[in-house]
Amino acid sequence: MSGKLKFKDKEAAKLEHKIKETEAKVDRYDKKRDKYKEKQPTRKKLAKKRLFDEDKSKAKTRLKFEKETIPINEAKWNNPKPKTVRGKVMQTGKSFVRSTHSAAVTQIHAKVYEVEHENAGTQSAHRAELIGESVYRGGKMAVISSYRFVRNTPYRREAKFEAKSIKARAKLEYQKALRDDPNLRSNPISRLWQKQSIKKQYAAAYKKAKKSGETAKSTVTATKKAGQVVVGLVRKNPVLLVKLGILLLLVLAIMALFTTCAALFSGGSGFVGATSYAAEEEDINQAELSYSEWETDMLLEVKNAETTHSGYDEYRYNIGAVGHSPLELMAYLTAVYEDFIYSDIVGALREIFNEQYQLEFISEIEIRTRTETRTRTRTDPETGETWTETYEVEVQYEWHILNVILTSQVFSSVIYPKMDDDQYEHFTLLMHSRGNRQYVGNPFGFDVLPYVTSYFGYRVHPISGAKDYHKGLDIGLPEGTEILAGIDGTITSAAFDGGYGNCIVIKATLNDGSVIEAKYAHCHTLLASVGQNVKTGDIIATVGNTGSSTGAHLHVEVIKDGVYLNPIYFMVTN
């Protein structure tokens, strides 16, 4: 009996601990929601206030100005300024001028097309001019869209944390119900009913918060087609085209920037916002961790097929390629879902995984023939003498086969059809910027992506063969290659560290007070010592093969406030 009581006390203590954790989450989400609520633009509103005058024993009305938040759909940057009658007349005149000008320009281009083949210089200049016009139009739209994206950030963030807060409150309500009613804990049907009842109460508020978040989303356009034309022309034309094209592009880019510079400065880092991952670090990390874990579990299922499906005479394997680009994954999620919450997109992520991979275990039986040697005893009927003789016989038997078939598709071929034109252009922009969320600089002076041998996340360990959480990025380079410091900071460790081998760690404090660490492992030589202050770009070590390593490479980790971040997103790789 006492054992039962102890178990119940332990269970109650565990539940109380969960309640405190959830309360802390609610408080954290509410503070962040209020923080972004305060950043939203406001306006003065005239309100009536009814007061009772005790001296005169009668009520009176007073007018008072109060502040109210401007809804996102009423924000001036999301709505074109209404035109006056004079403005409309002017607009009509401008439209006529523009259409006349456009027709004239089109006619001029047509005439140039007719004769440009006669002169290579004329043809090159004309092509460069067309590219420049396209880049100017696309650049102008990208800057305007980026400006709106940044100005709408407080609305998106508020809606995100409001949704998180509502979900956490529902969870808290359920946990408190379990604490207050011990009988509820022992009855699974009652628990399920209680949970569904609480979810139903909070569903309407959650849906409203989600809707606000979706309203706040905006997309950004890029000049992908113009870029492709530029590349094609540069390959086909000599130095003259390059010089003319670059000069014209610079002029038009400057024109585009001057056209919208006021919008950019009033909205902060507009274009940077449009080229950055919008989600929180924990959501970015979790999305990649989950996808890599699903791939690892699938590979282990293949590897252990002969154990989990024992009893077969033969195992035949037809295994497709397994892998995806983490950069493509995050660019897709950001382009489609913007400031996503992992719990909201995990279902869609799983759908992509199931579309990319299909693992099948198919049994079959083959009827085979083999020659068997047998013996028999013969007797001479006349003499009664007996003897033993051997003979061969052809017999049929069943041969049981398990076909392990993993069909896979290239990750990009799965996600591309899921995006519309605007989303694809945003995706392309993010692939070029690589998310703009880097805290740590490049450990080498070149693009390291082609040399990555193992990504952050779950994998099959190259030595043990077991499931392994890989906390960093492996970059395979020759032994002795110089490693550069990625941050301005202090060396906190520089020594042999077990499986890490020769390892060096730099620590720094960011402007917001958070602590960032960059860890470089398996080094051959350590060229800095503990306590030494280093600058970004300083040589601190060389690539090696020390510790638990299967070849010369650098293992690099990015740690922020004790949490491991994916270096592919949070470290400069190009």
Rosetta blueprint (number, residue, H / E / L):
1 M L
2 S H
3 G H
4 K H
5 L H
6 K H
7 F H
8 K H
9 D H
10 K H
11 E H
12 A H
13 A H
14 K H
15 L H
16 E H
17 H H
18 K H
19 I H
20 K H
21 E H
22 T H
23 E H
24 A H
25 K H
26 V H
27 D H
28 R H
29 Y H
30 D H
31 K H
32 K H
33 R H
34 D H
35 K H
36 Y H
37 K H
38 E H
39 K L
40 Q L
41 P L
42 T E
43 R E
44 K E
45 K E
46 L E
47 A E
48 K E
49 K E
50 R E
51 L E
52 F E
53 D E
54 E L
55 D L
56 K L
57 S L
58 K E
59 A E
60 K E
61 T E
62 R E
63 L E
64 K E
65 F E
66 E E
67 K E
68 E E
69 T E
70 I L
71 P L
72 I H
73 N H
74 E H
75 A L
76 K H
77 W H
78 N H
79 N L
80 P L
81 K L
82 P L
83 K L
84 T L
85 V H
86 R H
87 G H
88 K H
89 V H
90 M H
91 Q H
92 T H
93 G H
94 K H
95 S H
96 F H
97 V H
98 R H
99 S H
100 T H
101 H H
102 S H
103 A H
104 A H
105 V H
106 T H
107 Q H
108 I H
109 H H
110 A H
111 K H
112 V H
113 Y H
114 E H
115 V H
116 E H
117 H H
118 E H
119 N L
120 A H
121 G H
122 T H
123 Q H
124 S H
125 A H
126 H H
127 R H
128 A H
129 E H
130 L H
131 I H
132 G H
133 E H
134 S H
135 V H
136 Y H
137 R H
138 G H
139 G H
140 K H
141 M H
142 A H
143 V H
144 I H
145 S H
146 S H
147 Y H
148 R H
149 F H
150 V H
151 R H
152 N L
153 T H
154 P H
155 Y H
156 R H
157 R H
158 E H
159 A H
160 K H
161 F H
162 E H
163 A H
164 K H
165 S H
166 I H
167 K H
168 A H
169 R H
170 A H
171 K H
172 L H
173 E H
174 Y H
175 Q H
176 K H
177 A H
178 L H
179 R H
180 D H
181 D L
182 P H
183 N H
184 L H
185 R H
186 S H
187 N L
188 P H
189 I H
190 S H
191 R H
192 L H
193 W H
194 Q H
195 K H
196 Q H
197 S H
198 I H
199 K H
200 K H
201 Q H
202 Y H
203 A H
204 A H
205 A H
206 Y H
207 K H
208 K H
209 A H
210 K H
211 K H
212 S H
213 G H
214 E H
215 T H
216 A L
217 K L
218 S L
219 T L
220 V L
221 T L
222 A L
223 T L
224 K H
225 K H
226 A H
227 G H
228 Q H
229 V H
230 V H
231 V H
232 G H
233 L H
234 V H
235 R H
236 K H
237 N L
238 P L
239 V H
240 L H
241 L H
242 V H
243 K H
244 L H
245 G H
246 I H
247 L H
248 L H
249 L H
250 L H
251 V H
252 L H
253 A H
254 I H
255 M H
256 A H
257 L H
258 F H
259 T H
260 T H
261 C H
262 A H
263 A H
264 L H
265 F H
266 S H
267 G H
268 G L
269 S L
270 G H
271 F H
272 V H
273 G H
274 A H
275 T L
276 S L
277 Y L
278 A L
279 A L
280 E L
281 E H
282 E H
283 D H
284 I H
285 N H
286 Q H
287 A H
288 E H
289 L H
290 S H
291 Y H
292 S H
293 E H
294 W H
295 E H
296 T H
297 D H
298 M H
299 L H
300 L H
301 E H
302 V H
303 K H
304 N L
305 A H
306 E H
307 T H
308 T H
309 H L
310 S L
311 G L
312 Y L
313 D L
314 E E
315 Y E
316 R E
317 Y E
318 N E
319 I E
320 G L
321 A L
322 V L
323 G L
324 H L
325 S L
326 P H
327 L H
328 E H
329 L H
330 M H
331 A H
332 Y H
333 L H
334 T H
335 A H
336 V H
337 Y H
338 E L
339 D L
340 F L
341 I L
342 Y H
343 S H
344 D H
345 I H
346 V H
347 G H
348 A H
349 L H
350 R H
351 E H
352 I H
353 F H
354 N H
355 E H
356 Q H
357 Y E
358 Q E
359 L E
360 E E
361 F E
362 I E
363 S E
364 E E
365 I E
366 E E
367 I E
368 R E
369 T E
370 R E
371 T E
372 E E
373 T E
374 R E
375 T E
376 R E
377 T E
378 R E
379 T E
380 D L
381 P L
382 E L
383 T L
384 G L
385 E L
386 T E
387 W E
388 T E
389 E E
390 T E
391 Y E
392 E E
393 V E
394 E E
395 V E
396 Q E
397 Y E
398 E E
399 W E
400 H E
401 I E
402 L E
403 N E
404 V E
405 I E
406 L E
407 T E
408 S E
409 Q L
410 V L
411 F H
412 S H
413 S H
414 V H
415 I H
416 Y H
417 P H
418 K H
419 M L
420 D L
421 D H
422 D H
423 Q H
424 Y H
425 E H
426 H H
427 F H
428 T H
429 L H
430 L H
431 M H
432 H H
433 S H
434 R L
435 G L
436 N L
437 R L
438 Q L
439 Y L
440 V E
441 G L
442 N L
443 P L
444 F L
445 G L
446 F L
447 D L
448 V L
449 L H
450 P H
451 Y H
452 V E
453 T E
454 S E
455 Y L
456 F L
457 G E
458 Y E
459 R E
460 V E
461 H L
462 P L
463 I L
464 S L
465 G L
466 A L
467 K E
468 D E
469 Y E
470 H E
471 K L
472 G L
473 L E
474 D E
475 I E
476 G L
477 L L
478 P L
479 E L
480 G L
481 T L
482 E E
483 I E
484 L E
485 A L
486 G L
487 I L
488 D L
489 G E
490 T E
491 I E
492 T E
493 S E
494 A E
495 A E
496 F E
497 D L
498 G H
499 G H
500 Y H
501 G L
502 N E
503 C E
504 I E
505 V E
506 I E
507 K E
508 A E
509 T E
510 L L
511 N L
512 D L
513 G L
514 S L
515 V E
516 I E
517 E E
518 A E
519 K E
520 Y E
521 A E
522 H E
523 C E
524 H E
525 T E
526 L E
527 L L
528 A L
529 S L
530 V L
531 G L
532 Q L
533 N E
534 V E
535 K L
536 T L
537 G L
538 D L
539 I E
540 I E
541 A E
542 T E
543 V E
544 G E
545 N L
546 T L
547 G L
548 S L
549 S L
550 T L
551 G L
552 A L
553 H E
554 L E
555 H E
556 V E
557 E E
558 V E
559 I E
560 K E
561 D L
562 G L
563 V E
564 Y E
565 L E
566 N L
567 P H
568 I H
569 Y H
570 F H
571 M E
572 V L
573 T L
574 N L
